[in-house]
Amino acid sequence: MQRASATTLLWHLAAWAACAYFLWRAEQLFGSPHANTLAFGGRYAFLTQLTHTALAGYFTFLVVYDLYHLIATTPTPPPSSSAKARKKNPEPTSSSTAKRLNALNDYLFVLLFVFTSLVGLMFWGLFFYDQELILPRSVQHYYPQDLNYFQHGAVMLLMWLEAVVCRRAHRNRSAAAELALVLAFGLLYLVWTFALVRLNGGQWPYAFQRDMDLRGHAAFNLVGAGVIVVAFALARGVRALLNPNPRATGAAPHVGKKRANPKKKQT
C-alpha cells in the first residue's frame, strides 16, 4: 500500500478541517428553534447529517492512520542483488496492527464512498426534478447555500479526491464482504427510519415522504438501492483503475515457472 507522506497527511488534515468546520455550522443550524427536525432523532434522522458526521470521523481516522505509518513503520530497505545479503537483511513484514488498519481503511472507504454518493445523487436528482420536494423555499432563508453545497456535493467530491490523492492506499477487498457491509448499513438506516416514524407518531424525516403511500415508499427505496449498487461498482472500479497493481488490489501474485538464470559466457 502507499506509504503515508507529508502530502497525504496535509490532505487529510485539510479535508478533516473542512468537515469539522461545516459540521460545527450544521450543529449550530439544527440546534436553532427554526430547525424543522423531528422530536426524536433530531438532525440525526437525516442521512445527510449522519453521512457528514461519519465523514468527519473517517478523516479523523485517516490523520491518525497517517501518523501511525509515519512514526511506527520502518521503510523497506532497497532490494539486494545478493541472495545471501537478502537473508541477512530481509524485507520487514507488516505488523498485525498495520494490516488491521489497512483493512479498516479499505472497508471504511467503500462505505463512505457509497453513502456520500447516495446523498449527493439523490439530493440533486430530487432538487432538479422538483426543488420543493427536497429543499423548499420556505427553509432556504436559514439554510446557508455553502452548507448545502458542502453536505450534498462536497462530501462526495472529498471521497473522489481521496481515491485520487491516496490511490495506492486503497485496494479492493472481497466483493462479497464489501457489498454485504454496504447493504447492512443501508438496511440499518432503513430500520432507523422506520423506528423514527413510529416514535414520532407517524411523521417521516423528509417532507416529501409524508405524502407517499406504500408503493411510493417502495419505489423510492428501490431507486435508493439501485444508486447504492451503482456507487458500489464505481468505488471498486475506481480503485481497480487507480491501483491496478495485483499486490495492491489484493490479488495473489503470479506464480509461474522460475526463469532460468543462464551463466554469462566467458570470452
Accessible surface in RSA format (square Angstrom, percent):
REM  Atomic radii and reference values for relative SASA: ProtOr
REM  Chains: A
REM  Algorithm: Lee & Richards
REM  Probe-radius: 1.40
REM  Slices: 20
REM RES _ NUM      All-atoms   Total-Side   Main-Chain    Non-polar    All polar
REM                ABS   REL    ABS   REL    ABS   REL    ABS   REL    ABS   REL
RES MET A   1    96.60  50.0  28.69  19.0  67.91 161.7  34.36  29.2  62.24  82.5
RES GLN A   2    43.40  24.3  34.46  25.2   8.94  21.3  24.27  51.7  19.12  14.5
RES ARG A   3   109.38  45.9  95.90  48.9  13.48  32.1  53.89  73.7  55.49  33.6
RES ALA A   4    11.95  11.0   1.63   2.5  10.32  23.5   5.16   7.3   6.79  18.0
RES SER A   5    43.73  37.0  40.60  54.2   3.13   7.2  38.01  80.9   5.73   8.0
RES ALA A   6    69.39  63.8  62.20  96.0   7.19  16.4  64.00  90.1   5.39  14.3
RES THR A   7    94.18  67.0  90.12  91.4   4.06   9.7  56.61  76.0  37.57  56.8
RES THR A   8     6.40   4.5   6.40   6.5   0.00   0.0   6.40   8.6   0.00   0.0
RES LEU A   9    29.57  16.5  29.57  21.2   0.00   0.0  29.57  20.8   0.00   0.0
RES LEU A  10   119.13  66.3 114.70  82.1   4.43  11.1 115.00  80.8   4.14  11.1
RES TRP A  11    42.78  17.2  36.18  17.5   6.60  15.5  41.88  22.3   0.90   1.5
RES HIS A  12     4.51   2.5   4.51   3.1   0.00   0.0   4.51   4.7   0.00   0.0
RES LEU A  13    73.82  41.1  71.70  51.3   2.13   5.4  72.00  50.6   1.83   4.9
RES ALA A  14    60.79  55.9  45.78  70.7  15.01  34.1  54.63  76.9   6.16  16.3
RES ALA A  15     2.05   1.9   0.00   0.0   2.05   4.7   2.02   2.8   0.03   0.1
RES TRP A  16   101.32  40.7 101.32  49.0   0.00   0.0  91.82  49.0   9.50  15.4
RES ALA A  17    48.58  44.7  43.62  67.3   4.96  11.3  45.48  64.0   3.10   8.2
RES ALA A  18    33.89  31.2  26.45  40.8   7.44  16.9  33.18  46.7   0.70   1.9
RES CYS A  19     0.00   0.0   0.00   0.0   0.00   0.0   0.00   0.0   0.00   0.0
RES ALA A  20    32.63  30.0  25.45  39.3   7.17  16.3  27.61  38.9   5.02  13.3
RES TYR A  21   107.91  50.4 100.81  57.4   7.10  18.5  79.57  59.8  28.34  34.9
RES PHE A  22    33.33  16.7  33.33  20.6   0.00   0.0  33.33  20.2   0.00   0.0
RES LEU A  23    33.87  18.9  33.87  24.2   0.00   0.0  33.87  23.8   0.00   0.0
RES TRP A  24   141.94  57.0 137.76  66.7   4.18   9.8 124.40  66.3  17.54  28.5
RES ARG A  25    49.66  20.8  46.65  23.8   3.01   7.2  13.60  18.6  36.06  21.9
RES ALA A  26     0.00   0.0   0.00   0.0   0.00   0.0   0.00   0.0   0.00   0.0
RES GLU A  27    49.32  28.3  42.38  32.1   6.93  16.5  29.88  57.8  19.44  15.9
RES GLN A  28   106.81  59.7  91.42  66.8  15.39  36.7  25.59  54.5  81.22  61.6
RES LEU A  29    21.31  11.9  15.16  10.8   6.15  15.5  21.16  14.9   0.15   0.4
RES PHE A  30    41.05  20.5  32.23  20.0   8.81  22.9  32.23  19.5   8.81  25.2
RES GLY A  31    57.68  71.1   0.00   N/A  57.68  71.1  26.24  72.0  31.43  70.4
RES SER A  32    35.41  29.9  23.54  31.4  11.87  27.3  27.51  58.6   7.90  11.1
RES PRO A  33   129.66  94.5  88.96  81.1  40.70 148.0 102.41  84.6  27.25 169.4
RES HIS A  34   133.91  73.2 115.98  80.6  17.93  45.9  75.08  77.4  58.83  68.5
RES ALA A  35    17.86  16.4   1.25   1.9  16.61  37.8   1.31   1.8  16.55  43.8
RES ASN A  36    85.68  59.1  71.48  69.1  14.20  34.2  22.60  54.4  63.08  61.0
RES THR A  37    44.07  31.3  19.44  19.7  24.64  58.7   2.07   2.8  42.00  63.5
RES LEU A  38     7.69   4.3   1.79   1.3   5.91  14.8   3.14   2.2   4.55  12.3
RES ALA A  39   110.92 102.0  61.74  95.3  49.17 111.9  74.89 105.5  36.03  95.4
RES PHE A  40    98.09  49.1  96.22  59.6   1.87   4.9  98.09  59.5   0.00   0.0
RES GLY A  41    25.44  31.4   0.00   N/A  25.44  31.4  10.73  29.4  14.71  33.0
RES GLY A  42    18.94  23.4   0.00   N/A  18.94  23.4  17.49  48.0   1.45   3.3
RES ARG A  43    67.07  28.2  65.60  33.4   1.48   3.5   1.40   1.9  65.67  39.8
RES TYR A  44    72.32  33.8  72.32  41.1   0.00   0.0  56.50  42.5  15.81  19.5
RES ALA A  45     0.00   0.0   0.00   0.0   0.00   0.0   0.00   0.0   0.00   0.0
RES PHE A  46    27.33  13.7  27.33  16.9   0.00   0.0  27.33  16.6   0.00   0.0
RES LEU A  47    26.72  14.9  26.72  19.1   0.00   0.0  26.72  18.8   0.00   0.0
RES THR A  48    17.28  12.3  16.04  16.3   1.24   3.0   9.39  12.6   7.90  11.9
RES GLN A  49     1.21   0.7   1.21   0.9   0.00   0.0   1.13   2.4   0.08   0.1
RES LEU A  50    57.32  31.9  52.46  37.5   4.86  12.2  52.92  37.2   4.41  11.9
RES THR A  51     6.77   4.8   2.69   2.7   4.08   9.7   5.52   7.4   1.25   1.9
RES HIS A  52     0.88   0.5   0.62   0.4   0.25   0.6   0.62   0.6   0.25   0.3
RES THR A  53    47.19  33.6  43.87  44.5   3.33   7.9  43.87  58.9   3.33   5.0
RES ALA A  54    48.44  44.5  33.57  51.8  14.86  33.8  44.53  62.7   3.91  10.4
RES LEU A  55     0.00   0.0   0.00   0.0   0.00   0.0   0.00   0.0   0.00   0.0
RES ALA A  56     9.45   8.7   8.93  13.8   0.52   1.2   9.45  13.3   0.00   0.0
RES GLY A  57    41.05  50.6   0.00   N/A  41.05  50.6  33.63  92.3   7.43  16.6
RES TYR A  58     5.69   2.7   1.20   0.7   4.49  11.7   4.37   3.3   1.33   1.6
RES PHE A  59     0.00   0.0   0.00   0.0   0.00   0.0   0.00   0.0   0.00   0.0
RES THR A  60    62.01  44.1  61.38  62.2   0.63   1.5  55.01  73.9   7.00  10.6
RES PHE A  61    34.30  17.2  29.15  18.1   5.15  13.4  33.96  20.6   0.34   1.0
RES LEU A  62     1.01   0.6   1.01   0.7   0.00   0.0   1.01   0.7   0.00   0.0
RES VAL A  63    20.12  13.2  20.12  18.2   0.00   0.0  20.12  17.5   0.00   0.0
RES VAL A  64    90.59  59.6  90.59  82.0   0.00   0.0  90.59  78.7   0.00   0.0
RES TYR A  65     6.84   3.2   5.57   3.2   1.27   3.3   6.65   5.0   0.20   0.2
RES ASP A  66     4.10   2.9   4.10   4.1   0.00   0.0   0.00   0.0   4.10   4.1
RES LEU A  67    74.20  41.3  74.20  53.1   0.00   0.0  74.20  52.1   0.00   0.0
RES TYR A  68    53.62  25.0  46.68  26.6   6.94  18.1  43.71  32.8   9.92  12.2
RES HIS A  69    12.38   6.8   9.89   6.9   2.50   6.4   6.55   6.8   5.83   6.8
RES LEU A  70    77.63  43.2  47.79  34.2  29.83  75.0  49.95  35.1  27.68  74.5
RES ILE A  71   141.24  80.4 112.55  83.8  28.69  69.2 116.71  84.0  24.53  66.6
RES ALA A  72    60.85  55.9  24.44  37.7  36.40  82.8  33.71  47.5  27.13  71.9
RES THR A  73    36.41  25.9  20.31  20.6  16.10  38.4  23.82  32.0  12.59  19.0
RES THR A  74    90.54  64.4  83.64  84.8   6.90  16.4  71.10  95.5  19.45  29.4
RES PRO A  75   103.69  75.6  95.35  86.9   8.34  30.3  95.36  78.7   8.33  51.8
RES THR A  76    70.82  50.4  48.93  49.6  21.89  52.2  32.09  43.1  38.73  58.5
RES PRO A  77    47.89  34.9  39.98  36.4   7.91  28.8  45.99  38.0   1.90  11.8
RES PRO A  78   116.79  85.1  99.21  90.4  17.57  63.9 105.46  87.1  11.33  70.4
RES PRO A  79   116.30  84.8  91.96  83.8  24.34  88.5  96.75  79.9  19.55 121.5
RES SER A  80    36.99  31.3  23.32  31.1  13.67  31.5  22.56  48.0  14.43  20.2
RES SER A  81   121.11 102.3  79.88 106.6  41.23  95.0  56.80 121.0  64.31  90.1
RES SER A  82    48.08  40.6  42.56  56.8   5.52  12.7  33.30  70.9  14.78  20.7
RES ALA A  83    57.42  52.8  49.70  76.7   7.72  17.6  49.84  70.2   7.58  20.1
RES LYS A  84   145.47  71.0 140.04  85.9   5.43  12.9  85.52  77.0  59.94  63.9
RES ALA A  85    28.68  26.4  26.55  41.0   2.13   4.9  28.19  39.7   0.49   1.3
RES ARG A  86   120.75  50.7 117.09  59.7   3.66   8.7  46.21  63.2  74.54  45.2
RES LYS A  87   174.46  85.1 146.92  90.1  27.54  65.6  96.88  87.2  77.58  82.6
RES LYS A  88   146.68  71.6 116.43  71.4  30.25  72.0  76.82  69.1  69.85  74.4
RES ASN A  89    99.05  68.3  86.23  83.3  12.81  30.9  21.71  52.3  77.34  74.7
RES PRO A  90    92.15  67.2  78.50  71.6  13.66  49.6  82.07  67.8  10.08  62.6
RES GLU A  91   104.91  60.2  90.21  68.2  14.69  35.0  30.06  58.2  74.84  61.1
RES PRO A  92    67.01  48.8  37.56  34.2  29.45 107.1  48.98  40.4  18.03 112.1
RES THR A  93   124.11  88.3  98.10  99.5  26.01  62.0  73.23  98.4  50.88  76.9
RES SER A  94    63.02  53.3  41.99  56.0  21.03  48.4  13.55  28.9  49.47  69.3
RES SER A  95    57.81  48.9  44.60  59.5  13.21  30.4  52.22 111.2   5.60   7.8
RES SER A  96    65.53  55.4  56.36  75.2   9.17  21.1  34.24  72.9  31.28  43.8
RES THR A  97    65.98  46.9  65.28  66.2   0.71   1.7  36.06  48.4  29.92  45.2
RES ALA A  98     4.23   3.9   4.23   6.5   0.00   0.0   4.23   6.0   0.00   0.0
RES LYS A  99   122.30  59.7 117.57  72.1   4.73  11.3  66.08  59.5  56.22  59.9
RES ARG A 100   162.91  68.4 155.08  79.1   7.83  18.6  70.84  96.8  92.07  55.8
RES LEU A 101    38.67  21.5  38.52  27.6   0.15   0.4  38.67  27.2   0.00   0.0
RES ASN A 102    20.35  14.0  19.70  19.0   0.65   1.6   5.29  12.7  15.07  14.6
RES ALA A 103    25.80  23.7  25.80  39.8   0.00   0.0  25.80  36.3   0.00   0.0
RES LEU A 104    81.98  45.7  78.24  56.0   3.74   9.4  81.35  57.1   0.63   1.7
RES ASN A 105     0.74   0.5   0.74   0.7   0.00   0.0   0.00   0.0   0.74   0.7
RES ASP A 106     2.09   1.5   2.09   2.1   0.00   0.0   0.00   0.0   2.09   2.1
RES TYR A 107    60.44  28.2  60.41  34.4   0.03   0.1  42.02  31.6  18.42  22.7
RES LEU A 108    45.17  25.2  45.17  32.3   0.00   0.0  45.17  31.7   0.00   0.0
RES PHE A 109     0.12   0.1   0.12   0.1   0.00   0.0   0.12   0.1   0.00   0.0
RES VAL A 110     0.00   0.0   0.00   0.0   0.00   0.0   0.00   0.0   0.00   0.0
RES LEU A 111    16.78   9.3  16.77  12.0   0.01   0.0  16.77  11.8   0.01   0.0
RES LEU A 112     9.66   5.4   9.41   6.7   0.25   0.6   9.66   6.8   0.00   0.0
RES PHE A 113     0.42   0.2   0.29   0.2   0.12   0.3   0.32   0.2   0.09   0.3
RES VAL A 114     0.00   0.0   0.00   0.0   0.00   0.0   0.00   0.0   0.00   0.0
RES PHE A 115    16.64   8.3  16.64  10.3   0.00   0.0  16.64  10.1   0.00   0.0
RES THR A 116     0.02   0.0   0.02   0.0   0.00   0.0   0.00   0.0   0.02   0.0
RES SER A 117     3.87   3.3   3.87   5.2   0.00   0.0   2.32   4.9   1.55   2.2
RES LEU A 118    15.27   8.5  15.27  10.9   0.00   0.0  15.27  10.7   0.00   0.0
RES VAL A 119     9.06   6.0   3.44   3.1   5.63  13.6   8.13   7.1   0.93   2.5
RES GLY A 120     0.52   0.6   0.00   N/A   0.52   0.6   0.19   0.5   0.33   0.7
RES LEU A 121    86.13  48.0  76.42  54.7   9.71  24.4  78.06  54.8   8.06  21.7
RES MET A 122    31.27  16.2  28.76  19.0   2.51   6.0  24.19  20.6   7.08   9.4
RES PHE A 123    11.03   5.5   8.33   5.2   2.70   7.0  10.12   6.1   0.91   2.6
RES TRP A 124    54.77  22.0  54.44  26.3   0.33   0.8  50.40  26.9   4.38   7.1
RES GLY A 125    43.87  54.1   0.00   N/A  43.87  54.1  36.40  99.9   7.47  16.7
RES LEU A 126    34.39  19.2  33.09  23.7   1.30   3.3  33.39  23.4   1.00   2.7
RES PHE A 127    42.90  21.5  38.50  23.8   4.40  11.5  38.50  23.3   4.40  12.6
RES PHE A 128   160.56  80.3 127.62  79.0  32.94  85.7 131.00  79.4  29.56  84.6
RES TYR A 129   174.45  81.4 144.32  82.1  30.13  78.4 102.03  76.7  72.42  89.3
RES ASP A 130    60.79  42.6  54.35  54.1   6.44  15.2  14.04  33.0  46.76  46.6
RES GLN A 131    38.91  21.8  34.08  24.9   4.84  11.5   8.42  17.9  30.49  23.1
RES GLU A 132    78.81  45.2  68.92  52.1   9.89  23.6  46.24  89.4  32.57  26.6
RES LEU A 133    57.04  31.8  52.61  37.6   4.43  11.1  54.41  38.2   2.62   7.1
RES ILE A 134    29.76  16.9  11.39   8.5  18.37  44.3  12.87   9.3  16.88  45.8
RES LEU A 135    17.44   9.7  17.44  12.5   0.00   0.0  17.44  12.2   0.00   0.0
RES PRO A 136    32.48  23.7  32.48  29.6   0.00   0.0  32.48  26.8   0.00   0.0
RES ARG A 137   154.80  65.0 141.97  72.4  12.83  30.5  58.79  80.4  96.00  58.2
RES SER A 138    81.97  69.3  59.96  80.0  22.01  50.7  57.64 122.8  24.32  34.1
RES VAL A 139    30.47  20.0  30.47  27.6   0.00   0.0  30.47  26.5   0.00   0.0
RES GLN A 140    65.87  36.8  51.21  37.4  14.66  34.9  19.21  40.9  46.66  35.4
RES HIS A 141   150.67  82.3 106.65  74.1  44.02 112.6  93.89  96.8  56.77  66.1
RES TYR A 142    49.37  23.1  36.91  21.0  12.46  32.4  36.43  27.4  12.95  16.0
RES TYR A 143    25.16  11.7  19.29  11.0   5.86  15.3  16.91  12.7   8.25  10.2
RES PRO A 144    47.21  34.4  35.14  32.0  12.07  43.9  47.02  38.8   0.19   1.2
RES GLN A 145   126.62  70.8 120.40  88.0   6.22  14.8  38.62  82.2  88.00  66.7
RES ASP A 146    65.24  45.7  56.39  56.1   8.85  20.9  39.00  91.8  26.24  26.2
RES LEU A 147     0.52   0.3   0.52   0.4   0.00   0.0   0.52   0.4   0.00   0.0
RES ASN A 148     6.97   4.8   6.97   6.7   0.00   0.0   0.98   2.4   5.99   5.8
RES TYR A 149   115.19  53.8 112.34  63.9   2.85   7.4  79.49  59.7  35.69  44.0
RES PHE A 150    12.71   6.4  11.12   6.9   1.59   4.1  12.33   7.5   0.38   1.1
RES GLN A 151     1.88   1.1   0.68   0.5   1.20   2.9   0.00   0.0   1.88   1.4
RES HIS A 152    12.18   6.7  12.18   8.5   0.00   0.0   6.25   6.4   5.93   6.9
RES GLY A 153    19.70  24.3   0.00   N/A  19.70  24.3  17.31  47.5   2.40   5.4
RES ALA A 154    28.41  26.1  23.87  36.8   4.54  10.3  26.25  37.0   2.16   5.7
RES VAL A 155     1.35   0.9   1.35   1.2   0.00   0.0   1.35   1.2   0.00   0.0
RES MET A 156    42.09  21.8  42.08  27.8   0.01   0.0  36.77  31.3   5.32   7.1
RES LEU A 157   102.77  57.2 100.68  72.0   2.09   5.2 102.63  72.1   0.13   0.4
RES LEU A 158    18.02  10.0  18.02  12.9   0.00   0.0  18.02  12.7   0.00   0.0
RES MET A 159     0.48   0.2   0.48   0.3   0.00   0.0   0.48   0.4   0.00   0.0
RES TRP A 160    86.02  34.5  85.85  41.6   0.17   0.4  79.61  42.4   6.41  10.4
RES LEU A 161    68.64  38.2  68.61  49.1   0.03   0.1  68.64  48.2   0.00   0.0
RES GLU A 162     0.82   0.5   0.82   0.6   0.00   0.0   0.00   0.0   0.82   0.7
RES ALA A 163     3.01   2.8   0.90   1.4   2.11   4.8   1.70   2.4   1.31   3.5
RES VAL A 164    72.59  47.8  72.59  65.7   0.00   0.0  72.59  63.1   0.00   0.0
RES VAL A 165    51.60  34.0  36.52  33.1  15.09  36.4  41.91  36.4   9.69  26.3
RES CYS A 166     2.33   1.8   2.33   2.6   0.00   0.0   1.31   3.3   1.02   1.1
RES ARG A 167   107.54  45.2 104.64  53.3   2.89   6.9  10.50  14.4  97.03  58.8
RES ARG A 168    96.10  40.4  94.83  48.3   1.27   3.0  35.10  48.0  61.01  37.0
RES ALA A 169    13.31  12.2   8.33  12.9   4.98  11.3   9.04  12.7   4.27  11.3
RES HIS A 170     1.95   1.1   1.55   1.1   0.41   1.0   1.70   1.7   0.26   0.3
RES ARG A 171    72.67  30.5  72.67  37.0   0.00   0.0  10.59  14.5  62.08  37.6
RES ASN A 172    17.80  12.3  13.49  13.0   4.31  10.4   4.47  10.8  13.33  12.9
RES ARG A 173    50.36  21.1  39.44  20.1  10.91  26.0  18.61  25.4  31.75  19.2
RES SER A 174    65.19  55.1  46.70  62.3  18.49  42.6  43.10  91.8  22.09  31.0
RES ALA A 175    48.48  44.6  42.28  65.3   6.20  14.1  42.49  59.8   6.00  15.9
RES ALA A 176    77.06  70.9  62.06  95.8  15.01  34.1  71.01 100.0   6.05  16.0
RES ALA A 177    42.82  39.4  29.22  45.1  13.60  30.9  38.01  53.5   4.81  12.7
RES GLU A 178     0.00   0.0   0.00   0.0   0.00   0.0   0.00   0.0   0.00   0.0
RES LEU A 179    58.53  32.6  58.53  41.9   0.00   0.0  58.53  41.1   0.00   0.0
RES ALA A 180    60.20  55.4  49.54  76.5  10.66  24.3  56.39  79.4   3.81  10.1
RES LEU A 181    50.37  28.1  45.53  32.6   4.84  12.2  49.84  35.0   0.53   1.4
RES VAL A 182     0.00   0.0   0.00   0.0   0.00   0.0   0.00   0.0   0.00   0.0
RES LEU A 183    82.08  45.7  77.38  55.4   4.70  11.8  78.07  54.8   4.02  10.8
RES ALA A 184    55.44  51.0  43.48  67.1  11.96  27.2  50.34  70.9   5.09  13.5
RES PHE A 185    88.13  44.1  84.38  52.3   3.75   9.8  84.87  51.5   3.26   9.3
RES GLY A 186    16.84  20.8   0.00   N/A  16.84  20.8  10.16  27.9   6.68  15.0
RES LEU A 187   112.35  62.6 106.67  76.3   5.68  14.3 109.93  77.2   2.42   6.5
RES LEU A 188   110.98  61.8 107.86  77.2   3.12   7.8 110.49  77.6   0.50   1.3
RES TYR A 189    43.71  20.4  39.75  22.6   3.96  10.3  40.81  30.7   2.90   3.6
RES LEU A 190    56.37  31.4  56.37  40.3   0.00   0.0  56.37  39.6   0.00   0.0
RES VAL A 191    85.02  55.9  83.59  75.7   1.42   3.4  84.46  73.4   0.56   1.5
RES TRP A 192    83.33  33.4  80.02  38.7   3.32   7.8  82.57  44.0   0.76   1.2
RES THR A 193     6.74   4.8   6.74   6.8   0.00   0.0   6.40   8.6   0.34   0.5
RES PHE A 194    96.63  48.3  90.87  56.3   5.76  15.0  91.20  55.3   5.43  15.5
RES ALA A 195    39.79  36.6  31.13  48.0   8.66  19.7  38.95  54.8   0.85   2.2
RES LEU A 196     0.00   0.0   0.00   0.0   0.00   0.0   0.00   0.0   0.00   0.0
RES VAL A 197    20.16  13.3  20.16  18.2   0.00   0.0  20.16  17.5   0.00   0.0
RES ARG A 198   207.16  87.0 184.10  93.8  23.06  54.9  64.20  87.7 142.96  86.6
RES LEU A 199   106.25  59.2  76.12  54.5  30.13  75.8  79.21  55.6  27.05  72.8
RES ASN A 200    22.79  15.7   3.42   3.3  19.36  46.6   9.98  24.0  12.81  12.4
RES GLY A 201    76.22  94.0   0.00   N/A  76.22  94.0  41.09 112.8  35.13  78.7
RES GLY A 202    45.50  56.1   0.00   N/A  45.50  56.1  26.24  72.0  19.26  43.1
RES GLN A 203    73.45  41.1  68.40  50.0   5.05  12.0  20.96  44.6  52.49  39.8
RES TRP A 204    39.57  15.9  39.57  19.2   0.00   0.0  24.24  12.9  15.33  24.9
RES PRO A 205     4.12   3.0   0.34   0.3   3.78  13.7   0.34   0.3   3.78  23.5
RES TYR A 206    45.23  21.1  43.59  24.8   1.64   4.3  39.71  29.8   5.52   6.8
RES ALA A 207    48.40  44.5  37.42  57.7  10.98  25.0  37.54  52.9  10.86  28.8
RES PHE A 208    16.71   8.4   5.56   3.4  11.15  29.0  12.21   7.4   4.50  12.9
RES GLN A 209    13.64   7.6  13.30   9.7   0.34   0.8   0.00   0.0  13.64  10.3
RES ARG A 210    86.37  36.3  57.98  29.6  28.39  67.6  35.68  48.8  50.69  30.7
RES ASP A 211   136.71  95.8 100.99 100.5  35.72  84.5  37.52  88.3  99.19  98.9
RES MET A 212    58.55  30.3  36.95  24.5  21.60  51.4  41.71  35.5  16.84  22.3
RES ASP A 213    80.79  56.6  67.88  67.6  12.91  30.5  47.49 111.8  33.29  33.2
RES LEU A 214   153.31  85.4 144.95 103.7   8.36  21.0 147.05 103.3   6.26  16.8
RES ARG A 215   195.93  82.3 189.07  96.4   6.86  16.3  82.57 112.8 113.36  68.7
RES GLY A 216    22.44  27.7   0.00   N/A  22.44  27.7  20.15  55.3   2.29   5.1
RES HIS A 217    18.40  10.1  18.18  12.6   0.22   0.6  14.23  14.7   4.16   4.8
RES ALA A 218    49.33  45.4  41.40  63.9   7.92  18.0  48.36  68.1   0.97   2.6
RES ALA A 219    54.13  49.8  49.84  76.9   4.29   9.8  53.15  74.9   0.98   2.6
RES PHE A 220    46.19  23.1  41.35  25.6   4.85  12.6  45.52  27.6   0.67   1.9
RES ASN A 221    52.37  36.1  42.38  41.0   9.99  24.0  20.69  49.8  31.68  30.6
RES LEU A 222   130.16  72.5 122.46  87.6   7.70  19.4 122.85  86.3   7.31  19.7
RES VAL A 223    86.34  56.8  79.28  71.8   7.05  17.0  86.27  75.0   0.07   0.2
RES GLY A 224    10.45  12.9   0.00   N/A  10.45  12.9  10.45  28.7   0.00   0.0
RES ALA A 225    42.92  39.5  40.70  62.8   2.22   5.0  42.30  59.6   0.61   1.6
RES GLY A 226    34.51  42.6   0.00   N/A  34.51  42.6  33.61  92.2   0.90   2.0
RES VAL A 227    27.24  17.9  24.03  21.8   3.20   7.7  26.09  22.7   1.15   3.1
RES ILE A 228    14.83   8.4  14.83  11.0   0.00   0.0  14.83  10.7   0.00   0.0
RES VAL A 229    79.14  52.1  79.07  71.6   0.07   0.2  79.07  68.7   0.07   0.2
RES VAL A 230    87.98  57.9  85.40  77.3   2.58   6.2  87.87  76.4   0.11   0.3
RES ALA A 231     0.58   0.5   0.21   0.3   0.37   0.8   0.47   0.7   0.11   0.3
RES PHE A 232    16.96   8.5  16.96  10.5   0.00   0.0  16.96  10.3   0.00   0.0
RES ALA A 233    61.09  56.2  49.01  75.6  12.08  27.5  53.43  75.2   7.66  20.3
RES LEU A 234    78.63  43.8  76.54  54.8   2.09   5.3  78.54  55.2   0.08   0.2
RES ALA A 235     0.00   0.0   0.00   0.0   0.00   0.0   0.00   0.0   0.00   0.0
RES ARG A 236    51.89  21.8  51.14  26.1   0.75   1.8  16.02  21.9  35.87  21.7
RES GLY A 237    39.24  48.4   0.00   N/A  39.24  48.4  34.26  94.0   4.98  11.2
RES VAL A 238    19.72  13.0  17.99  16.3   1.73   4.2  18.99  16.5   0.73   2.0
RES ARG A 239     4.47   1.9   2.04   1.0   2.43   5.8   4.47   6.1   0.00   0.0
RES ALA A 240    45.82  42.1  39.81  61.4   6.01  13.7  40.01  56.3   5.81  15.4
RES LEU A 241   139.93  77.9 122.21  87.4  17.73  44.6 127.90  89.8  12.04  32.4
RES LEU A 242    44.39  24.7  39.02  27.9   5.37  13.5  41.45  29.1   2.93   7.9
RES ASN A 243     0.44   0.3   0.44   0.4   0.00   0.0   0.00   0.0   0.44   0.4
RES PRO A 244    85.62  62.4  65.98  60.1  19.63  71.4  69.19  57.1  16.43 102.1
RES ASN A 245    72.55  50.0  65.94  63.7   6.60  15.9  15.96  38.4  56.58  54.7
RES PRO A 246    74.89  54.6  72.74  66.3   2.15   7.8  74.89  61.8   0.00   0.0
RES ARG A 247   161.48  67.8 150.37  76.7  11.11  26.5  55.33  75.6 106.15  64.3
RES ALA A 248    13.72  12.6   8.21  12.7   5.51  12.5  13.06  18.4   0.66   1.7
RES THR A 249    29.40  20.9  19.98  20.3   9.42  22.4  13.09  17.6  16.31  24.7
RES GLY A 250    49.94  61.6   0.00   N/A  49.94  61.6  17.80  48.8  32.14  72.0
RES ALA A 251    53.32  49.0  38.29  59.1  15.03  34.2  47.96  67.5   5.36  14.2
RES ALA A 252    85.99  79.1  61.19  94.4  24.80  56.4  65.68  92.5  20.31  53.8
RES PRO A 253    62.72  45.7  56.22  51.3   6.50  23.6  58.66  48.4   4.06  25.2
RES HIS A 254   173.95  95.1 137.15  95.3  36.80  94.2 105.13 108.3  68.82  80.1
RES VAL A 255   133.03  87.5 106.96  96.8  26.06  62.8 109.83  95.4  23.19  62.9
RES GLY A 256    47.95  59.1   0.00   N/A  47.95  59.1  24.20  66.4  23.74  53.2
RES LYS A 257   202.26  98.7 172.03 105.6  30.23  72.0 121.81 109.6  80.45  85.7
RES LYS A 258   199.17  97.2 169.09 103.8  30.08  71.6 118.23 106.4  80.94  86.2
RES ARG A 259   227.28  95.4 199.52 101.7  27.76  66.1  75.46 103.1 151.82  92.0
RES ALA A 260    91.15  83.8  60.75  93.8  30.40  69.2  70.65  99.5  20.50  54.3
RES ASN A 261   140.50  96.9 116.15 112.2  24.35  58.6  32.60  78.5 107.90 104.3
RES PRO A 262   108.23  78.9  85.83  78.2  22.39  81.4  96.94  80.0  11.29  70.2
RES LYS A 263   191.61  93.5 166.84 102.4  24.77  59.0 116.70 105.0  74.91  79.8
RES LYS A 264   195.78  95.5 173.33 106.4  22.45  53.5 122.97 110.7  72.82  77.6
RES LYS A 265   192.35  93.8 166.83 102.4  25.52  60.8 115.92 104.3  76.44  81.4
RES GLN A 266   176.97  99.0 141.78 103.6  35.19  83.8  50.11 106.7 126.86  96.2
RES THR A 267   180.24 128.2 106.98 108.5  73.26 174.6 109.15 146.6  71.09 107.5
END  Absolute sums over single chains surface
CHAIN  1 A    15960.6      13189.8       2770.8      10910.1       5050.5
END  Absolute sums over all chains
TOTAL         15960.6      13189.8       2770.8      10910.1       5050.5
